[in-house]
Amino acid sequence: MLEWKEFSEVYNVVGVGVGGIFFGVENLVEKRKSVLKLSLCTNKAETIREIGIRRICKAPYILKFYGCKFFKNPNGKEFVV
């Protein structure tokens, strides 16, 4: 499980949920504030399905999806940002 305390000293942590840690970020080029989600990828097929839903969802109270990146840490655990 991810621990928010590992990130809270460096980043503005907006929230922590079952699905991951949410960071408040700012796009310095576009001057746009956003939320970045970091989650442990335990089921890649389920994660890809969730990403697909987020891409097509266009509702005023659902966050807009801008893209994602899968990566593996040195311990071999996969994450998605």
CNS distance restraints for C-alpha pairs under 8 A (distance, minus, plus):
assign (resid   1 and name CA) (resid  40 and name CA) 7.38 0.50 0.50
assign (resid   2 and name CA) (resid  20 and name CA) 7.19 0.50 0.50
assign (resid   2 and name CA) (resid  21 and name CA) 7.49 0.50 0.50
assign (resid   2 and name CA) (resid  39 and name CA) 7.69 0.50 0.50
assign (resid   2 and name CA) (resid  40 and name CA) 7.36 0.50 0.50
assign (resid   3 and name CA) (resid   7 and name CA) 7.72 0.50 0.50
assign (resid   4 and name CA) (resid   8 and name CA) 6.09 0.50 0.50
assign (resid   4 and name CA) (resid  13 and name CA) 7.47 0.50 0.50
assign (resid   4 and name CA) (resid  16 and name CA) 6.95 0.50 0.50
assign (resid   4 and name CA) (resid  21 and name CA) 6.65 0.50 0.50
assign (resid   5 and name CA) (resid   9 and name CA) 7.19 0.50 0.50
assign (resid   7 and name CA) (resid  11 and name CA) 5.73 0.50 0.50
assign (resid   7 and name CA) (resid  13 and name CA) 7.29 0.50 0.50
assign (resid   8 and name CA) (resid  12 and name CA) 6.18 0.50 0.50
assign (resid   8 and name CA) (resid  13 and name CA) 5.72 0.50 0.50
assign (resid  11 and name CA) (resid  23 and name CA) 6.76 0.50 0.50
assign (resid  11 and name CA) (resid  24 and name CA) 7.56 0.50 0.50
assign (resid  12 and name CA) (resid  23 and name CA) 5.75 0.50 0.50
assign (resid  12 and name CA) (resid  24 and name CA) 5.42 0.50 0.50
assign (resid  12 and name CA) (resid  25 and name CA) 7.48 0.50 0.50
assign (resid  13 and name CA) (resid  21 and name CA) 7.40 0.50 0.50
assign (resid  13 and name CA) (resid  22 and name CA) 6.04 0.50 0.50
assign (resid  13 and name CA) (resid  23 and name CA) 4.51 0.50 0.50
assign (resid  13 and name CA) (resid  24 and name CA) 6.10 0.50 0.50
assign (resid  14 and name CA) (resid  21 and name CA) 7.96 0.50 0.50
assign (resid  14 and name CA) (resid  22 and name CA) 5.42 0.50 0.50
assign (resid  14 and name CA) (resid  23 and name CA) 5.11 0.50 0.50
assign (resid  14 and name CA) (resid  24 and name CA) 5.57 0.50 0.50
assign (resid  14 and name CA) (resid  35 and name CA) 7.79 0.50 0.50
assign (resid  15 and name CA) (resid  21 and name CA) 6.15 0.50 0.50
assign (resid  15 and name CA) (resid  22 and name CA) 5.13 0.50 0.50
assign (resid  15 and name CA) (resid  23 and name CA) 7.06 0.50 0.50
assign (resid  16 and name CA) (resid  20 and name CA) 6.05 0.50 0.50
assign (resid  16 and name CA) (resid  21 and name CA) 4.54 0.50 0.50
assign (resid  16 and name CA) (resid  22 and name CA) 6.01 0.50 0.50
assign (resid  17 and name CA) (resid  21 and name CA) 6.35 0.50 0.50
assign (resid  19 and name CA) (resid  39 and name CA) 6.11 0.50 0.50
assign (resid  19 and name CA) (resid  40 and name CA) 7.96 0.50 0.50
assign (resid  20 and name CA) (resid  37 and name CA) 6.44 0.50 0.50
assign (resid  20 and name CA) (resid  38 and name CA) 5.48 0.50 0.50
assign (resid  20 and name CA) (resid  39 and name CA) 4.20 0.50 0.50
assign (resid  20 and name CA) (resid  40 and name CA) 6.91 0.50 0.50
assign (resid  21 and name CA) (resid  37 and name CA) 5.69 0.50 0.50
assign (resid  21 and name CA) (resid  38 and name CA) 5.28 0.50 0.50
assign (resid  21 and name CA) (resid  39 and name CA) 6.44 0.50 0.50
assign (resid  22 and name CA) (resid  35 and name CA) 6.28 0.50 0.50
assign (resid  22 and name CA) (resid  36 and name CA) 5.53 0.50 0.50
assign (resid  22 and name CA) (resid  37 and name CA) 4.52 0.50 0.50
assign (resid  22 and name CA) (resid  38 and name CA) 6.45 0.50 0.50
assign (resid  23 and name CA) (resid  35 and name CA) 5.48 0.50 0.50
assign (resid  23 and name CA) (resid  36 and name CA) 5.03 0.50 0.50
assign (resid  23 and name CA) (resid  37 and name CA) 6.40 0.50 0.50
assign (resid  24 and name CA) (resid  33 and name CA) 7.27 0.50 0.50
assign (resid  24 and name CA) (resid  34 and name CA) 6.07 0.50 0.50
assign (resid  24 and name CA) (resid  35 and name CA) 4.83 0.50 0.50
assign (resid  24 and name CA) (resid  36 and name CA) 6.48 0.50 0.50
assign (resid  25 and name CA) (resid  33 and name CA) 5.83 0.50 0.50
assign (resid  25 and name CA) (resid  34 and name CA) 5.28 0.50 0.50
assign (resid  25 and name CA) (resid  35 and name CA) 5.80 0.50 0.50
assign (resid  25 and name CA) (resid  36 and name CA) 6.62 0.50 0.50
assign (resid  26 and name CA) (resid  31 and name CA) 6.57 0.50 0.50
assign (resid  26 and name CA) (resid  32 and name CA) 5.63 0.50 0.50
assign (resid  26 and name CA) (resid  33 and name CA) 4.30 0.50 0.50
assign (resid  26 and name CA) (resid  34 and name CA) 5.87 0.50 0.50
assign (resid  27 and name CA) (resid  31 and name CA) 5.33 0.50 0.50
assign (resid  27 and name CA) (resid  32 and name CA) 5.14 0.50 0.50
assign (resid  27 and name CA) (resid  33 and name CA) 6.23 0.50 0.50
assign (resid  27 and name CA) (resid  34 and name CA) 7.40 0.50 0.50
assign (resid  28 and name CA) (resid  32 and name CA) 7.22 0.50 0.50
assign (resid  36 and name CA) (resid  81 and name CA) 6.96 0.50 0.50
assign (resid  37 and name CA) (resid  81 and name CA) 5.66 0.50 0.50
assign (resid  38 and name CA) (resid  79 and name CA) 6.99 0.50 0.50
assign (resid  38 and name CA) (resid  80 and name CA) 5.98 0.50 0.50
assign (resid  38 and name CA) (resid  81 and name CA) 4.70 0.50 0.50
assign (resid  39 and name CA) (resid  79 and name CA) 5.65 0.50 0.50
assign (resid  39 and name CA) (resid  80 and name CA) 5.59 0.50 0.50
assign (resid  39 and name CA) (resid  81 and name CA) 6.69 0.50 0.50
assign (resid  40 and name CA) (resid  77 and name CA) 7.48 0.50 0.50
assign (resid  40 and name CA) (resid  78 and name CA) 6.19 0.50 0.50
assign (resid  40 and name CA) (resid  79 and name CA) 4.52 0.50 0.50
assign (resid  40 and name CA) (resid  80 and name CA) 6.53 0.50 0.50
assign (resid  41 and name CA) (resid  47 and name CA) 6.90 0.50 0.50
assign (resid  41 and name CA) (resid  77 and name CA) 7.70 0.50 0.50
assign (resid  41 and name CA) (resid  78 and name CA) 5.30 0.50 0.50
assign (resid  41 and name CA) (resid  79 and name CA) 4.94 0.50 0.50
assign (resid  41 and name CA) (resid  80 and name CA) 6.23 0.50 0.50
assign (resid  42 and name CA) (resid  78 and name CA) 7.48 0.50 0.50
assign (resid  43 and name CA) (resid  47 and name CA) 6.27 0.50 0.50
assign (resid  44 and name CA) (resid  48 and name CA) 6.12 0.50 0.50
assign (resid  45 and name CA) (resid  49 and name CA) 6.26 0.50 0.50
assign (resid  46 and name CA) (resid  50 and name CA) 6.25 0.50 0.50
assign (resid  47 and name CA) (resid  51 and name CA) 6.24 0.50 0.50
assign (resid  48 and name CA) (resid  52 and name CA) 6.23 0.50 0.50
assign (resid  49 and name CA) (resid  53 and name CA) 6.41 0.50 0.50
assign (resid  50 and name CA) (resid  54 and name CA) 6.26 0.50 0.50
assign (resid  51 and name CA) (resid  55 and name CA) 6.23 0.50 0.50
assign (resid  52 and name CA) (resid  56 and name CA) 6.73 0.50 0.50
assign (resid  53 and name CA) (resid  57 and name CA) 6.13 0.50 0.50
assign (resid  54 and name CA) (resid  64 and name CA) 7.46 0.50 0.50
assign (resid  54 and name CA) (resid  65 and name CA) 5.95 0.50 0.50
assign (resid  55 and name CA) (resid  64 and name CA) 7.75 0.50 0.50
assign (resid  55 and name CA) (resid  65 and name CA) 5.65 0.50 0.50
assign (resid  55 and name CA) (resid  66 and name CA) 7.96 0.50 0.50
assign (resid  57 and name CA) (resid  62 and name CA) 7.54 0.50 0.50
assign (resid  57 and name CA) (resid  64 and name CA) 7.79 0.50 0.50
assign (resid  58 and name CA) (resid  62 and name CA) 7.27 0.50 0.50
assign (resid  58 and name CA) (resid  64 and name CA) 7.30 0.50 0.50
assign (resid  68 and name CA) (resid  80 and name CA) 6.75 0.50 0.50
assign (resid  68 and name CA) (resid  81 and name CA) 5.40 0.50 0.50
assign (resid  69 and name CA) (resid  80 and name CA) 5.61 0.50 0.50
assign (resid  69 and name CA) (resid  81 and name CA) 5.32 0.50 0.50
assign (resid  70 and name CA) (resid  78 and name CA) 6.96 0.50 0.50
assign (resid  70 and name CA) (resid  79 and name CA) 5.73 0.50 0.50
assign (resid  70 and name CA) (resid  80 and name CA) 4.43 0.50 0.50
assign (resid  70 and name CA) (resid  81 and name CA) 6.53 0.50 0.50
assign (resid  71 and name CA) (resid  78 and name CA) 5.67 0.50 0.50
assign (resid  71 and name CA) (resid  79 and name CA) 5.41 0.50 0.50
assign (resid  71 and name CA) (resid  80 and name CA) 6.35 0.50 0.50
assign (resid  72 and name CA) (resid  76 and name CA) 5.68 0.50 0.50
assign (resid  72 and name CA) (resid  77 and name CA) 5.47 0.50 0.50
assign (resid  72 and name CA) (resid  78 and name CA) 4.35 0.50 0.50
assign (resid  72 and name CA) (resid  79 and name CA) 6.13 0.50 0.50
assign (resid  73 and name CA) (resid  77 and name CA) 5.62 0.50 0.50
assign (resid  73 and name CA) (resid  78 and name CA) 6.56 0.50 0.50
assign (resid  73 and name CA) (resid  79 and name CA) 7.69 0.50 0.50
